[in-house]
C-alpha cells in the first residue's frame, strides 16, 4: 500500500503538470500567425478586425502599387510577421477597402494598429515619418 500511494501521488503530479501546461498554452499564447496576409475587400478587413481575439494585436498596411515605400514596407512587415508570430500582420490595397477616397496617394503607405476591435494607433505617410 505504501508504494501504491507514492505511485498514485507521482501519477497525480504528472497529470496536474500536463494539465497546467495545456491550459497555459491555450490561455497565454493564443493563435500564431507568422506571415503577412492579403485582405481582399473592405468586408474582409472589417471581419478581421472585429472577429479576432480581444488580446490579439492586428497591424494592417494599407498600400497601393506604384506608391513609394509600399513595397519596402510590405517586405519589412513580412520579416516582422515571421519574428512576432503572436501579432497578426495584414495588408490591403487602398482601392479594395471600399474607402479608397480616404486613402489617397499622399497618405500611403498607412499602418493601422487594432486590438480588441478598437483602433489603437495609426501612421499615415509612413515613409515620411520613417526612412
Secondary structure, 3 states (H helix, E strand, C coil): CHHHHHHHHHHHHHHHHHHHHHHHHHHHHCCCCCCEEECCCHHHHHHHHHHCCCCCEEEEEEECCCCCCHHHHHHHHHHHHHHCCCCEEEEEEHHHCCCHHHCCHHHCCEEEEEECCEEEEEECCHHHHCC
